[in-house]
């Protein structure tokens, strides 16, 4: 019984552990690399929340998410029947994660876009996240509780139910989302990074969304930019070397 309970809690705690390990790697190893920064330190002073406020906000938010997510994942019937009783094939696991990815991308896009287009939701909910005009890693989960519940927890629950992921598979899936979220908010550009080089939805894509010029575009959150491309909310951009070192974002609006 204890083993079954601990397995059901894996999707709750594993992503948070991975999150802070990832934060440590980025902050200690990668952040000091000035030549890869998308923004200058002077630009970071535009942020409306201090790093201490962001840290406290993330910890409080994660505590709330752990409590609610624990209740959801421990509730009888939310985990697909038999998902812990036998091992699924690798092909099945990959298929489940692909379905979950499509569900999460769709859910998050429309929720995220709504929080921007609805003035009340933006002012009282989503604006909190945009206090970070220049994003950095652990700010990826600096979000309002409503954003956390509707966007992250409910979206994750729906993705889990539709895909039929087991707790172990869900733990891996949401841990990967945590890592992707950290990278999307790192405020850095690594030209040979596979995600930065080959994926449209990358750190530069999301950093542009945090800027005034891109705040009404690039709503996609996780892996794909499909909905932005289909619905005309994608803002094309380029990443160019900055004269004084590092990189900068440029769009047609800057010309």
C-alpha positions as semicolon CSV with decimal commas, in nm:
position;residue;x (nm);y (nm);z (nm)
1;X;0,000;0,000;0,000
2;X;0,280;0,237;0,093
3;X;0,454;0,166;-0,238
4;X;0,138;0,235;-0,438
5;X;0,085;0,565;-0,260
6;X;0,443;0,675;-0,313
7;X;0,415;0,591;-0,682
8;X;0,098;0,797;-0,715
9;X;0,280;1,091;-0,561
10;X;0,572;1,075;-0,805
11;X;0,409;1,320;-1,053
12;X;0,371;1,568;-0,767
13;X;0,717;1,568;-0,612
14;X;0,955;1,455;-0,888
15;X;0,905;1,765;-1,109
16;X;0,970;1,999;-0,816
17;X;1,291;1,817;-0,722
18;X;1,403;1,827;-1,086
19;X;1,306;2,196;-1,100
20;X;1,542;2,299;-0,820
21;X;1,825;2,081;-0,946
22;X;1,783;2,252;-1,282
23;X;1,776;2,596;-1,119
24;X;2,104;2,519;-0,941
25;X;2,269;2,410;-1,266
26;X;2,156;2,720;-1,455
27;X;2,231;2,968;-1,177
28;X;2,572;2,833;-1,081
29;X;2,704;2,702;-1,412
30;X;2,533;2,884;-1,697
31;X;2,407;3,223;-1,578
32;X;2,758;3,370;-1,529
33;X;2,826;3,319;-1,902
34;X;2,771;3,678;-2,014
35;X;2,840;3,597;-2,378
36;X;2,513;3,404;-2,399
37;X;2,279;3,652;-2,231
38;X;1,978;3,781;-2,425
39;X;1,954;4,087;-2,202
40;X;2,199;4,313;-2,024
41;X;2,210;4,343;-1,647
42;X;2,085;4,700;-1,688
43;X;1,777;4,570;-1,870
44;X;1,708;4,332;-1,582
45;X;1,653;4,632;-1,354
46;X;1,323;4,685;-1,542
47;X;1,176;4,387;-1,356
48;X;0,894;4,479;-1,121
49;X;0,964;4,197;-0,876
50;X;1,288;4,139;-0,686
51;X;1,462;3,803;-0,696
52;X;1,371;3,754;-0,330
53;X;1,003;3,817;-0,405
54;X;1,018;3,574;-0,694
55;X;1,186;3,305;-0,483
56;X;0,928;3,337;-0,205
57;X;0,645;3,343;-0,458
58;X;0,770;3,026;-0,626
59;X;0,806;2,840;-0,294
60;X;0,458;2,939;-0,178
61;X;0,315;2,849;-0,517
62;X;0,484;2,509;-0,522
63;X;0,360;2,432;-0,170
64;X;0,005;2,506;-0,281
65;X;0,046;2,301;-0,597
66;X;0,185;2,005;-0,402
67;X;-0,117;2,008;-0,172
68;X;-0,377;2,029;-0,448
69;X;-0,198;1,791;-0,683
70;X;-0,154;1,537;-0,404
71;X;-0,529;1,539;-0,343
72;X;-0,597;1,493;-0,713
73;X;-0,348;1,215;-0,777
74;X;-0,441;1,032;-0,456
75;X;-0,813;1,044;-0,534
76;X;-0,946;0,705;-0,640
77;X;-1,009;0,683;-1,013
78;X;-0,781;0,963;-1,135
79;X;-0,497;0,726;-1,222
80;X;-0,583;0,494;-1,513
81;X;-0,682;0,150;-1,390
82;X;-0,402;-0,104;-1,402
83;X;-0,141;0,160;-1,485
84;X;0,076;0,057;-1,192
85;X;0,013;-0,315;-1,219
86;X;0,220;-0,389;-1,526
87;X;0,495;-0,225;-1,722
88;X;0,396;-0,056;-2,046
89;X;0,604;-0,093;-2,360
90;X;0,841;0,186;-2,454
91;X;0,637;0,258;-2,767
92;X;0,321;0,292;-2,559
93;X;0,492;0,526;-2,311
94;X;0,625;0,748;-2,591
95;X;0,279;0,756;-2,747
96;X;0,117;0,853;-2,418
97;X;0,368;1,131;-2,363
98;X;0,313;1,259;-2,718
99;X;-0,063;1,276;-2,656
100;X;-0,005;1,448;-2,321
101;X;0,223;1,700;-2,492
102;X;-0,042;1,787;-2,750
103;X;-0,308;1,823;-2,480
104;X;-0,090;2,042;-2,257
105;X;0,020;2,262;-2,548
106;X;-0,341;2,316;-2,651
107;X;-0,469;2,374;-2,297
108;X;-0,191;2,613;-2,204
109;X;-0,209;2,811;-2,528
110;X;-0,577;2,895;-2,497
111;X;-0,563;2,958;-2,123
112;X;-0,252;3,174;-2,161
113;X;-0,401;3,368;-2,450
114;X;-0,724;3,426;-2,257
115;X;-0,532;3,568;-1,959
116;X;-0,384;3,825;-2,197
117;X;-0,698;3,913;-2,390
118;X;-0,926;3,933;-2,086
119;X;-0,838;4,258;-1,908
120;X;-0,960;4,138;-1,569
121;X;-0,761;3,813;-1,585
122;X;-0,450;3,992;-1,701
123;X;-0,465;4,263;-1,436
124;X;-0,553;4,039;-1,142
125;X;-0,391;3,710;-1,240
126;X;-0,139;3,687;-1,522
127;X;0,031;4,025;-1,478
128;X;0,217;3,875;-1,182
129;X;0,424;3,658;-1,415
130;X;0,496;3,955;-1,641
131;X;0,656;4,144;-1,356
132;X;0,958;3,964;-1,499
133;X;1,021;4,167;-1,811
134;X;1,362;4,003;-1,831
135;X;1,301;3,638;-1,736
136;X;1,537;3,409;-1,547
137;X;1,521;3,039;-1,465
138;X;1,339;3,006;-1,134
139;X;1,094;3,276;-1,240
140;X;0,932;3,016;-1,466
141;X;0,698;2,921;-1,181
142;X;0,646;3,272;-1,049
143;X;0,277;3,269;-1,135
144;X;-0,052;3,359;-0,971
145;X;-0,233;3,075;-0,786
146;X;-0,517;3,091;-1,040
147;X;-0,265;3,045;-1,321
148;X;-0,117;2,753;-1,128
149;X;-0,450;2,581;-1,067
150;X;-0,613;2,632;-1,408
151;X;-0,306;2,630;-1,631
152;X;-0,073;2,384;-1,459
153;X;-0,271;2,155;-1,227
154;X;-0,596;2,116;-1,421
155;X;-0,409;2,109;-1,751
156;X;-0,179;1,840;-1,616
157;X;-0,471;1,638;-1,483
158;X;-0,655;1,652;-1,816
159;X;-0,337;1,554;-2,004
160;X;-0,283;1,260;-1,767
161;X;-0,641;1,133;-1,801
162;X;-0,661;1,167;-2,180
163;X;-0,318;1,013;-2,243
164;X;-0,361;0,734;-1,987
165;X;-0,013;0,789;-1,844
166;X;0,084;0,588;-1,536
167;X;0,216;0,780;-1,233
168;X;0,574;0,695;-1,331
169;X;0,527;0,810;-1,689
170;X;0,351;1,125;-1,568
171;X;0,642;1,195;-1,332
172;X;0,887;1,181;-1,623
173;X;0,659;1,389;-1,845
174;X;0,608;1,669;-1,592
175;X;0,977;1,665;-1,495
176;X;1,063;1,726;-1,861
177;X;0,811;2,013;-1,863
178;X;0,988;2,160;-1,559
179;X;1,323;2,148;-1,738
180;X;1,173;2,300;-2,054
181;X;1,014;2,578;-1,847
182;X;1,348;2,660;-1,686
183;X;1,517;2,673;-2,024
184;X;1,241;2,889;-2,173
185;X;1,289;3,143;-1,894
186;X;1,669;3,131;-1,872
187;X;1,709;3,456;-2,068
188;X;2,003;3,308;-2,255
189;X;2,078;3,193;-2,607
190;X;2,301;2,896;-2,685
191;X;2,335;2,869;-3,066
192;X;2,422;2,498;-3,057
193;X;2,164;2,403;-2,795
194;X;1,935;2,151;-2,973
195;X;1,617;2,314;-2,835
196;X;1,735;2,666;-2,919
197;X;1,852;2,564;-3,263
198;X;1,577;2,333;-3,384
199;X;1,260;2,422;-3,193
200;X;1,050;2,731;-3,267
201;X;0,926;2,742;-2,908
202;X;1,252;2,814;-2,727
203;X;1,411;3,058;-2,482
204;X;1,420;3,343;-2,735
205;X;1,059;3,277;-2,840
206;X;0,938;3,310;-2,481
207;X;1,175;3,592;-2,387
208;X;1,019;3,795;-2,668
209;X;0,676;3,732;-2,518
210;X;0,796;3,891;-2,193
211;X;0,891;4,208;-2,382
212;X;0,642;4,484;-2,460
213;X;0,675;4,423;-2,834
214;X;0,576;4,057;-2,801
215;X;0,331;4,055;-2,513
216;X;0,032;4,000;-2,744
217;X;0,197;3,716;-2,934
218;X;0,392;3,392;-2,888
219;X;0,146;3,246;-2,636
220;X;0,264;2,886;-2,674
221;X;0,413;2,763;-2,349
222;X;0,571;2,419;-2,366
223;X;0,703;2,237;-2,671
224;X;0,527;2,343;-2,989
225;X;0,434;2,678;-3,141
226;X;0,159;2,514;-3,348
227;X;-0,134;2,719;-3,221
228;X;0,053;3,048;-3,262
229;X;0,135;2,955;-3,620
230;X;-0,219;2,839;-3,698
231;X;-0,400;3,132;-3,537
232;X;-0,170;3,415;-3,643
233;X;-0,027;3,502;-3,302
234;X;0,330;3,408;-3,390
235;X;0,567;3,707;-3,402
236;X;0,872;3,632;-3,619
237;X;1,205;3,737;-3,474
238;X;1,578;3,694;-3,509
239;X;1,853;3,651;-3,252
240;X;2,153;3,868;-3,335
241;X;2,489;3,928;-3,166
242;X;2,495;4,240;-2,949
243;X;2,777;4,483;-3,013
244;X;2,888;4,478;-2,648
245;X;2,860;4,100;-2,615
246;X;2,577;3,855;-2,579
247;X;2,268;3,847;-2,799
248;X;1,960;4,056;-2,865
249;X;1,613;3,994;-3,005
250;X;1,495;4,177;-3,313
251;X;1,157;4,182;-3,488
252;X;1,023;4,365;-3,793
253;X;0,870;4,615;-3,549
254;X;1,220;4,719;-3,442
255;X;1,318;4,824;-3,793
